[in-house]
Amino acid sequence: MLISLGDAVVSKRIKQFLHNTATEHWHIGETERFPDTYQSLTQKLDTTIVELDQLGIFDQEQTSDFALLWREKSKQSASKHIAYMKNCPWSDLKLFEILLNCLPFGCHLHLANSTPVRYIQLFPKREDIKYFSNRGVGGIDGSNSTAMGVASVSDTLNILVSGDMSFFYDSNAFWHRHIPPNFKVIIIQNGGGNIFRFIPGPDTTEILATAFEAHHPSTSIRDIARAYGLKYRGVHPEEDISQILLEFFQSETQILEIPTPRLKNAVVLRDYFEVMRSA
């Protein structure tokens, strides 16, 4: 039995797991929309708070070791994650580990679609940070504009983590004179829509680089920043990324571009999932 609250989860893997295992699904929430994400919706509870023990459907005498098993699996997963990340090569995955460790206390973290919001879910949540993400009609549109809008009505530091494609797609968000001083953008430059190198189907097509990934070797983030008068810094993987991030958060620089290996990222991510899946 599956009990869900709020909207659908982002992870396709979790969606597929729940779709294949849930035989009964209750959704709780005050909404006119009850999305049947897992194709098993059987009850719609139009409320915000439900005391499940008052519903009269559970046997109060029944015992279960489910919670114990779940905690044990969670500990095993955490141990595997820590072990893998210790020797993880430079990649998108490694960059997100470094980034989460360096983010200033209490900042607002904005995650562009579609790769950053997926990577961030692989790491433990920092309770001091507020996480934001939005998904436009085309998936990646509007990330810059939305994050900047939040920053304009916020007193705290707002940091957008974006892939190069999402940044380019909404680059006209900077075409005005009211960019808030508490807004910074970290661009992960992996040479295109790198997520398509991991998705089954697009990852093996002959037109992966041109039609799906849309590799763009001649497009320059530095030139976009110069066009809008933004303060820019580019780095090399050989540099101390942690130190550069700490300096970036304290500086007046608005755009930080960090390159990752275009062809290696998907290999590292697949290897990570294989390790996490192992017994």
Short mmCIF file of the C-alpha atoms (twelve columns), coordinates in Angstrom:
data_MODEL
# 
_entry.id   MODEL 
# 
loop_
_atom_site.group_PDB 
_atom_site.id 
_atom_site.type_symbol 
_atom_site.label_atom_id 
_atom_site.label_alt_id 
_atom_site.label_comp_id 
_atom_site.label_asym_id 
_atom_site.label_seq_id 
_atom_site.Cartn_x 
_atom_site.Cartn_y 
_atom_site.Cartn_z 
_atom_site.pdbx_PDB_model_num 
ATOM 1   C CA . MET A 1   0.000   0.000  0.000   1 
ATOM 2   C CA . LEU A 2   1.281   3.445  -0.961  1 
ATOM 3   C CA . ILE A 3   0.299   6.672  0.829   1 
ATOM 4   C CA . SER A 4   1.404   9.853  -0.953  1 
ATOM 5   C CA . LEU A 5   1.291   13.552 -0.076  1 
ATOM 6   C CA . GLY A 6   1.994   16.525 -2.308  1 
ATOM 7   C CA . ASP A 7   3.113   16.278 -5.903  1 
ATOM 8   C CA . ALA A 8   4.906   13.544 -7.797  1 
ATOM 9   C CA . VAL A 9   8.540   12.679 -7.100  1 
ATOM 10  C CA . VAL A 10  11.211  13.652 -9.635  1 
ATOM 11  C CA . SER A 11  13.158  10.390 -9.786  1 
ATOM 12  C CA . LYS A 12  12.056  8.135  -12.633 1 
ATOM 13  C CA . ARG A 13  13.610  5.146  -10.883 1 
ATOM 14  C CA . ILE A 14  11.452  5.667  -7.795  1 
ATOM 15  C CA . LYS A 15  8.380   6.215  -9.966  1 
ATOM 16  C CA . GLN A 16  8.991   2.937  -11.784 1 
ATOM 17  C CA . PHE A 17  9.554   1.090  -8.514  1 
ATOM 18  C CA . LEU A 18  6.295   2.335  -7.005  1 
ATOM 19  C CA . HIS A 19  4.415   1.787  -10.254 1 
ATOM 20  C CA . ASN A 20  5.492   -1.865 -10.280 1 
ATOM 21  C CA . THR A 21  4.889   -2.583 -6.582  1 
ATOM 22  C CA . ALA A 22  1.915   -0.530 -5.322  1 
ATOM 23  C CA . THR A 23  -1.391  -2.397 -5.521  1 
ATOM 24  C CA . GLU A 24  -3.289  0.259  -3.563  1 
ATOM 25  C CA . HIS A 25  -2.565  3.980  -3.471  1 
ATOM 26  C CA . TRP A 26  -4.030  6.642  -1.189  1 
ATOM 27  C CA . HIS A 27  -3.289  10.295 -1.962  1 
ATOM 28  C CA . ILE A 28  -3.690  12.867 0.817   1 
ATOM 29  C CA . GLY A 29  -3.971  16.585 0.152   1 
ATOM 30  C CA . GLU A 30  -6.310  19.533 -0.333  1 
ATOM 31  C CA . THR A 31  -6.299  19.763 -4.107  1 
ATOM 32  C CA . GLU A 32  -8.589  19.398 -7.071  1 
ATOM 33  C CA . ARG A 33  -5.894  17.429 -8.850  1 
ATOM 34  C CA . PHE A 34  -5.185  13.863 -7.764  1 
ATOM 35  C CA . PRO A 35  -2.538  12.690 -10.209 1 
ATOM 36  C CA . ASP A 36  -2.504  8.928  -10.670 1 
ATOM 37  C CA . THR A 37  1.266   8.901  -11.137 1 
ATOM 38  C CA . TYR A 38  1.701   5.243  -10.242 1 
ATOM 39  C CA . GLN A 39  -1.440  3.947  -12.002 1 
ATOM 40  C CA . SER A 40  -2.880  2.507  -8.781  1 
ATOM 41  C CA . LEU A 41  -4.866  5.365  -7.190  1 
ATOM 42  C CA . THR A 42  -7.720  3.934  -5.090  1 
ATOM 43  C CA . GLN A 43  -8.493  6.617  -2.459  1 
ATOM 44  C CA . LYS A 44  -8.502  10.429 -2.550  1 
ATOM 45  C CA . LEU A 45  -8.427  12.077 0.889   1 
ATOM 46  C CA . ASP A 46  -9.148  15.799 0.543   1 
ATOM 47  C CA . THR A 47  -7.444  17.029 3.718   1 
ATOM 48  C CA . THR A 48  -4.097  18.321 4.912   1 
ATOM 49  C CA . ILE A 49  -3.723  16.331 8.134   1 
ATOM 50  C CA . VAL A 50  -4.855  12.779 8.647   1 
ATOM 51  C CA . GLU A 51  -4.392  10.782 11.831  1 
ATOM 52  C CA . LEU A 52  -4.052  7.353  10.279  1 
ATOM 53  C CA . ASP A 53  -4.751  5.545  13.550  1 
ATOM 54  C CA . GLN A 54  -8.206  7.179  13.624  1 
ATOM 55  C CA . LEU A 55  -9.237  5.854  10.225  1 
ATOM 56  C CA . GLY A 56  -10.036 2.443  11.678  1 
ATOM 57  C CA . ILE A 57  -8.387  0.423  8.935   1 
ATOM 58  C CA . PHE A 58  -5.230  -0.744 10.643  1 
ATOM 59  C CA . ASP A 59  -4.998  -3.574 13.114  1 
ATOM 60  C CA . GLN A 60  -3.515  -1.956 16.213  1 
ATOM 61  C CA . GLU A 61  -2.215  -5.320 17.401  1 
ATOM 62  C CA . GLN A 62  -0.367  -6.047 14.186  1 
ATOM 63  C CA . THR A 63  3.412   -5.819 14.335  1 
ATOM 64  C CA . SER A 64  5.846   -5.371 11.477  1 
ATOM 65  C CA . ASP A 65  9.594   -5.216 10.989  1 
ATOM 66  C CA . PHE A 66  9.241   -2.982 7.919   1 
ATOM 67  C CA . ALA A 67  10.584  0.144  9.651   1 
ATOM 68  C CA . LEU A 68  13.588  -1.779 10.969  1 
ATOM 69  C CA . LEU A 69  14.358  -3.193 7.518   1 
ATOM 70  C CA . TRP A 70  13.987  0.263  5.961   1 
ATOM 71  C CA . ARG A 71  16.426  1.817  8.436   1 
ATOM 72  C CA . GLU A 72  18.933  -0.953 7.836   1 
ATOM 73  C CA . LYS A 73  18.739  -0.509 4.070   1 
ATOM 74  C CA . SER A 74  19.109  3.233  4.543   1 
ATOM 75  C CA . LYS A 75  22.288  2.740  6.586   1 
ATOM 76  C CA . GLN A 76  23.693  0.363  3.964   1 
ATOM 77  C CA . SER A 77  22.957  2.865  1.181   1 
ATOM 78  C CA . ALA A 78  24.582  5.697  3.127   1 
ATOM 79  C CA . SER A 79  27.715  3.615  3.708   1 
ATOM 80  C CA . LYS A 80  27.961  2.685  0.020   1 
ATOM 81  C CA . HIS A 81  27.466  6.298  -0.984  1 
ATOM 82  C CA . ILE A 82  30.226  7.543  1.332   1 
ATOM 83  C CA . ALA A 83  32.626  4.814  0.182   1 
ATOM 84  C CA . TYR A 84  31.997  5.516  -3.493  1 
ATOM 85  C CA . MET A 85  32.351  9.272  -3.178  1 
ATOM 86  C CA . LYS A 86  35.761  8.945  -1.508  1 
ATOM 87  C CA . ASN A 87  37.231  7.657  -4.786  1 
ATOM 88  C CA . CYS A 88  34.787  9.259  -7.198  1 
ATOM 89  C CA . PRO A 89  36.635  10.814 -10.173 1 
ATOM 90  C CA . TRP A 90  36.046  14.378 -11.303 1 
ATOM 91  C CA . SER A 91  32.550  14.525 -12.768 1 
ATOM 92  C CA . ASP A 92  29.136  16.113 -12.312 1 
ATOM 93  C CA . LEU A 93  28.568  13.761 -9.388  1 
ATOM 94  C CA . LYS A 94  31.795  14.775 -7.631  1 
ATOM 95  C CA . LEU A 95  31.106  18.451 -8.216  1 
ATOM 96  C CA . PHE A 96  27.750  18.219 -6.454  1 
ATOM 97  C CA . GLU A 97  29.387  16.677 -3.403  1 
ATOM 98  C CA . ILE A 98  31.912  19.524 -3.225  1 
ATOM 99  C CA . LEU A 99  29.224  22.133 -3.854  1 
ATOM 100 C CA . LEU A 100 26.925  20.927 -1.075  1 
ATOM 101 C CA . ASN A 101 29.809  21.017 1.388   1 
ATOM 102 C CA . CYS A 102 30.680  24.600 0.435   1 
ATOM 103 C CA . LEU A 103 27.281  26.288 0.211   1 
ATOM 104 C CA . PRO A 104 26.899  29.146 2.733   1 
ATOM 105 C CA . PHE A 105 24.743  28.486 5.774   1 
ATOM 106 C CA . GLY A 106 21.084  29.356 5.289   1 
ATOM 107 C CA . CYS A 107 21.250  30.169 1.589   1 
ATOM 108 C CA . HIS A 108 18.530  29.497 -0.968  1 
ATOM 109 C CA . LEU A 109 19.568  26.848 -3.483  1 
ATOM 110 C CA . HIS A 110 17.864  26.931 -6.882  1 
ATOM 111 C CA . LEU A 111 18.236  23.883 -9.125  1 
ATOM 112 C CA . ALA A 112 17.755  24.123 -12.858 1 
ATOM 113 C CA . ASN A 113 16.254  21.294 -14.840 1 
ATOM 114 C CA . SER A 114 16.891  18.760 -15.674 1 
ATOM 115 C CA . THR A 115 20.237  17.346 -14.501 1 
ATOM 116 C CA . PRO A 116 20.998  19.394 -11.327 1 
ATOM 117 C CA . VAL A 117 17.668  18.650 -9.618  1 
ATOM 118 C CA . ARG A 118 18.285  14.928 -10.180 1 
ATOM 119 C CA . TYR A 119 21.881  14.901 -8.962  1 
ATOM 120 C CA . ILE A 120 21.050  16.779 -5.774  1 
ATOM 121 C CA . GLN A 121 18.674  14.021 -4.681  1 
ATOM 122 C CA . LEU A 122 21.596  11.591 -4.427  1 
ATOM 123 C CA . PHE A 123 22.987  13.486 -1.425  1 
ATOM 124 C CA . PRO A 124 21.666  14.000 2.122   1 
ATOM 125 C CA . LYS A 125 19.561  17.133 2.498   1 
ATOM 126 C CA . ARG A 126 21.095  20.079 4.337   1 
ATOM 127 C CA . GLU A 127 18.460  21.228 6.806   1 
ATOM 128 C CA . ASP A 128 19.762  24.822 6.902   1 
ATOM 129 C CA . ILE A 129 19.191  25.351 3.165   1 
ATOM 130 C CA . LYS A 130 15.944  25.984 1.311   1 
ATOM 131 C CA . TYR A 131 15.720  24.086 -1.965  1 
ATOM 132 C CA . PHE A 132 13.870  25.445 -4.998  1 
ATOM 133 C CA . SER A 133 13.275  24.143 -8.513  1 
ATOM 134 C CA . ASN A 134 10.779  24.737 -11.276 1 
ATOM 135 C CA . ARG A 135 10.010  22.823 -14.430 1 
ATOM 136 C CA . GLY A 136 8.955   24.758 -17.506 1 
ATOM 137 C CA . VAL A 137 6.981   23.533 -20.486 1 
ATOM 138 C CA . GLY A 138 10.154  22.392 -22.228 1 
ATOM 139 C CA . GLY A 139 11.797  21.189 -19.046 1 
ATOM 140 C CA . ILE A 140 14.675  23.666 -18.906 1 
ATOM 141 C CA . ASP A 141 13.012  26.991 -19.686 1 
ATOM 142 C CA . GLY A 142 12.693  29.701 -17.061 1 
ATOM 143 C CA . SER A 143 15.292  28.523 -14.548 1 
ATOM 144 C CA . ASN A 144 17.287  31.774 -14.576 1 
ATOM 145 C CA . SER A 145 14.193  33.987 -14.470 1 
ATOM 146 C CA . THR A 146 12.497  32.131 -11.618 1 
ATOM 147 C CA . ALA A 147 15.587  32.049 -9.406  1 
ATOM 148 C CA . MET A 148 16.274  35.731 -10.059 1 
ATOM 149 C CA . GLY A 149 12.672  36.579 -9.221  1 
ATOM 150 C CA . VAL A 150 12.959  34.872 -5.844  1 
ATOM 151 C CA . ALA A 151 16.256  36.643 -5.148  1 
ATOM 152 C CA . SER A 152 14.670  40.031 -5.920  1 
ATOM 153 C CA . VAL A 153 12.243  39.640 -3.007  1 
ATOM 154 C CA . SER A 154 14.661  37.880 -0.664  1 
ATOM 155 C CA . ASP A 155 17.199  39.166 1.841   1 
ATOM 156 C CA . THR A 156 19.339  36.034 1.762   1 
ATOM 157 C CA . LEU A 157 21.859  34.733 -0.756  1 
ATOM 158 C CA . ASN A 158 20.217  32.918 -3.681  1 
ATOM 159 C CA . ILE A 159 22.398  30.507 -5.659  1 
ATOM 160 C CA . LEU A 160 21.291  28.953 -8.922  1 
ATOM 161 C CA . VAL A 161 23.026  25.757 -10.035 1 
ATOM 162 C CA . SER A 162 22.436  25.274 -13.731 1 
ATOM 163 C CA . GLY A 163 23.645  23.215 -16.647 1 
ATOM 164 C CA . ASP A 164 24.931  25.069 -19.695 1 
ATOM 165 C CA . MET A 165 21.867  24.300 -21.841 1 
ATOM 166 C CA . SER A 166 19.383  25.543 -19.251 1 
ATOM 167 C CA . PHE A 167 21.458  28.699 -18.738 1 
ATOM 168 C CA . PHE A 168 21.611  29.462 -22.465 1 
ATOM 169 C CA . TYR A 169 17.912  28.727 -22.932 1 
ATOM 170 C CA . ASP A 170 16.877  31.449 -20.484 1 
ATOM 171 C CA . SER A 171 19.846  33.795 -20.878 1 
ATOM 172 C CA . ASN A 172 17.585  36.749 -21.717 1 
ATOM 173 C CA . ALA A 173 16.621  36.751 -18.021 1 
ATOM 174 C CA . PHE A 174 19.668  39.004 -17.541 1 
ATOM 175 C CA . TRP A 175 18.494  41.552 -20.124 1 
ATOM 176 C CA . HIS A 176 17.562  44.272 -17.623 1 
ATOM 177 C CA . ARG A 177 19.179  46.608 -15.100 1 
ATOM 178 C CA . HIS A 178 17.719  45.238 -11.887 1 
ATOM 179 C CA . ILE A 179 19.721  42.071 -11.248 1 
ATOM 180 C CA . PRO A 180 19.650  41.590 -7.454  1 
ATOM 181 C CA . PRO A 181 23.058  41.678 -5.739  1 
ATOM 182 C CA . ASN A 182 22.195  38.551 -3.724  1 
ATOM 183 C CA . PHE A 183 21.908  36.372 -6.841  1 
ATOM 184 C CA . LYS A 184 24.707  34.109 -8.077  1 
ATOM 185 C CA . VAL A 185 24.832  31.437 -10.775 1 
ATOM 186 C CA . ILE A 186 27.038  28.360 -10.896 1 
ATOM 187 C CA . ILE A 187 27.058  26.821 -14.376 1 
ATOM 188 C CA . ILE A 188 28.090  23.209 -14.818 1 
ATOM 189 C CA . GLN A 189 29.618  23.208 -18.274 1 
ATOM 190 C CA . ASN A 190 29.382  19.641 -19.585 1 
ATOM 191 C CA . GLY A 191 28.982  20.519 -23.233 1 
ATOM 192 C CA . GLY A 192 25.242  20.022 -23.748 1 
ATOM 193 C CA . GLY A 193 22.235  18.177 -22.424 1 
ATOM 194 C CA . ASN A 194 24.389  15.589 -20.672 1 
ATOM 195 C CA . ILE A 195 21.388  13.773 -19.188 1 
ATOM 196 C CA . PHE A 196 20.682  12.229 -22.608 1 
ATOM 197 C CA . ARG A 197 23.922  10.262 -22.355 1 
ATOM 198 C CA . PHE A 198 22.315  8.398  -19.471 1 
ATOM 199 C CA . ILE A 199 18.714  7.956  -20.639 1 
ATOM 200 C CA . PRO A 200 18.184  4.595  -22.420 1 
ATOM 201 C CA . GLY A 201 17.331  5.206  -26.061 1 
ATOM 202 C CA . PRO A 202 18.868  8.621  -26.682 1 
ATOM 203 C CA . ASP A 203 22.190  7.377  -25.248 1 
ATOM 204 C CA . THR A 204 22.704  4.981  -28.172 1 
ATOM 205 C CA . THR A 205 21.237  6.917  -31.112 1 
ATOM 206 C CA . GLU A 206 23.546  8.183  -33.869 1 
ATOM 207 C CA . ILE A 207 22.172  11.697 -33.469 1 
ATOM 208 C CA . LEU A 208 22.804  11.896 -29.715 1 
ATOM 209 C CA . ALA A 209 25.374  14.718 -29.907 1 
ATOM 210 C CA . THR A 210 23.520  16.847 -32.453 1 
ATOM 211 C CA . ALA A 211 19.811  16.345 -31.750 1 
ATOM 212 C CA . PHE A 212 19.543  15.305 -28.085 1 
ATOM 213 C CA . GLU A 213 22.641  16.494 -26.287 1 
ATOM 214 C CA . ALA A 214 23.009  19.450 -28.700 1 
ATOM 215 C CA . HIS A 215 26.779  19.726 -28.214 1 
ATOM 216 C CA . HIS A 216 27.859  23.358 -28.659 1 
ATOM 217 C CA . PRO A 217 31.671  23.712 -28.704 1 
ATOM 218 C CA . SER A 218 31.578  27.267 -30.073 1 
ATOM 219 C CA . THR A 219 29.032  28.777 -27.664 1 
ATOM 220 C CA . SER A 220 30.615  30.823 -24.885 1 
ATOM 221 C CA . ILE A 221 29.211  31.465 -21.419 1 
ATOM 222 C CA . ARG A 222 31.939  34.088 -20.953 1 
ATOM 223 C CA . ASP A 223 30.602  36.000 -23.966 1 
ATOM 224 C CA . ILE A 224 27.024  35.816 -22.674 1 
ATOM 225 C CA . ALA A 225 28.188  37.247 -19.347 1 
ATOM 226 C CA . ARG A 226 30.112  40.021 -21.137 1 
ATOM 227 C CA . ALA A 227 27.070  40.875 -23.276 1 
ATOM 228 C CA . TYR A 228 24.980  41.556 -20.159 1 
ATOM 229 C CA . GLY A 229 27.751  43.185 -18.153 1 
ATOM 230 C CA . LEU A 230 27.958  40.351 -15.629 1 
ATOM 231 C CA . LYS A 231 31.053  39.608 -13.579 1 
ATOM 232 C CA . TYR A 232 32.319  36.207 -14.686 1 
ATOM 233 C CA . ARG A 233 34.884  33.653 -13.579 1 
ATOM 234 C CA . GLY A 234 35.856  30.432 -15.298 1 
ATOM 235 C CA . VAL A 235 37.806  27.654 -13.595 1 
ATOM 236 C CA . HIS A 236 39.712  24.506 -14.463 1 
ATOM 237 C CA . PRO A 237 39.101  21.088 -12.824 1 
ATOM 238 C CA . GLU A 238 42.760  21.016 -11.744 1 
ATOM 239 C CA . GLU A 239 42.142  23.986 -9.449  1 
ATOM 240 C CA . ASP A 240 40.928  23.727 -5.863  1 
ATOM 241 C CA . ILE A 241 37.189  23.852 -6.553  1 
ATOM 242 C CA . SER A 242 36.288  24.069 -2.868  1 
ATOM 243 C CA . GLN A 243 38.427  27.150 -2.368  1 
ATOM 244 C CA . ILE A 244 37.131  28.742 -5.563  1 
ATOM 245 C CA . LEU A 245 33.532  28.218 -4.446  1 
ATOM 246 C CA . LEU A 246 34.193  29.775 -1.047  1 
ATOM 247 C CA . GLU A 247 35.823  32.783 -2.738  1 
ATOM 248 C CA . PHE A 248 32.942  33.034 -5.212  1 
ATOM 249 C CA . PHE A 249 30.299  33.215 -2.487  1 
ATOM 250 C CA . GLN A 250 32.196  36.064 -0.795  1 
ATOM 251 C CA . SER A 251 32.965  38.004 -3.978  1 
ATOM 252 C CA . GLU A 252 31.018  40.271 -6.328  1 
ATOM 253 C CA . THR A 253 31.346  37.754 -9.155  1 
ATOM 254 C CA . GLN A 254 27.928  36.755 -10.469 1 
ATOM 255 C CA . ILE A 255 28.668  33.887 -12.874 1 
ATOM 256 C CA . LEU A 256 30.945  30.927 -12.123 1 
ATOM 257 C CA . GLU A 257 31.554  28.388 -14.894 1 
ATOM 258 C CA . ILE A 258 32.888  24.958 -13.893 1 
ATOM 259 C CA . PRO A 259 33.638  22.411 -16.641 1 
ATOM 260 C CA . THR A 260 33.057  18.680 -16.173 1 
ATOM 261 C CA . PRO A 261 33.987  15.818 -18.546 1 
ATOM 262 C CA . ARG A 262 31.246  15.590 -21.173 1 
ATOM 263 C CA . LEU A 263 31.835  11.939 -22.091 1 
ATOM 264 C CA . LYS A 264 32.695  10.675 -18.617 1 
ATOM 265 C CA . ASN A 265 29.789  11.963 -16.535 1 
ATOM 266 C CA . ALA A 266 27.314  9.282  -17.626 1 
ATOM 267 C CA . VAL A 267 29.924  6.531  -17.090 1 
ATOM 268 C CA . VAL A 268 30.517  7.704  -13.510 1 
ATOM 269 C CA . LEU A 269 26.800  7.945  -12.777 1 
ATOM 270 C CA . ARG A 270 26.091  4.451  -14.143 1 
ATOM 271 C CA . ASP A 271 28.948  3.069  -12.067 1 
ATOM 272 C CA . TYR A 272 27.540  4.820  -8.976  1 
ATOM 273 C CA . PHE A 273 24.109  3.225  -9.455  1 
ATOM 274 C CA . GLU A 274 25.674  -0.202 -9.969  1 
ATOM 275 C CA . VAL A 275 27.531  0.125  -6.677  1 
ATOM 276 C CA . MET A 276 24.407  1.333  -4.872  1 
ATOM 277 C CA . ARG A 277 22.405  -1.556 -6.350  1 
ATOM 278 C CA . SER A 278 24.906  -4.207 -5.272  1 
ATOM 279 C CA . ALA A 279 24.217  -6.412 -2.249  1 
# 
